Amino acid sequence: MYETAPVSLITLAAGGYSSDGAQSILDVEPKSLTQTSAFYTGNSDLIKELESEIASSN
């Protein structure tokens, strides 16, 4: 999480979006120092579409 949060902040500032597949990386509350997470970053519309696809497959 300590690696994904800064990249997510930069991506957000550039108009993009970062997700763990279900929510914004910036909304994830870390439970430990070494917590890992899936990480998708890029175009806002495409990442939100990816979240929808992941949600519908579960």
N, C-alpha and C positions, 0 to 999 in steps of 0.2 A: 504494500500500500504506500510506503514512503517513496516508491519510484513512480507509481501511477498518478498520484494526486498532483504533483507539480506539472507533469505532462498534460493532465486533464485541464488544469487551470490555464495553461498556455493555449491549448486547443480551444477552450471556451472563449478566451480573449480574441482568438483569430476567427471566431464565428462557427467553430465546429462543436463537436459533442463527444464525450467519452462515456462508455458504459461498461458494466460488468455483465451485460446481457439482460438485466432486469431493471436496472436503475442507474442513475448517474454515478460515476465513480466518486464524485465529490459528496454524494449523499451517504456513502458507505461509512459506518462507524467501525473502525478497526477494534478488534477484540484482543489482539496481541501485537507485539512489535514485529513479528515475522509472518503475519497473516498474508496469504496470497489470494489472488483474485483473477478471474478472467478479465481481459482488457481489450476493448474495441474502441478505436478512436478514428475520427475523420469527419467527413461531411455529415452535418446534423441530420438531414433527411434520411440518408442511407443508414446511419447507426440506429435511428428510431425505427426504421423499417426492419432492421435486423432484430431489434428487441421484440417487435411484433411477431416475427417469424419464430423466434425462440420460444415466446410465450405460447403460440399456437401449437407448437410441436410437443409441448409438455402437457 
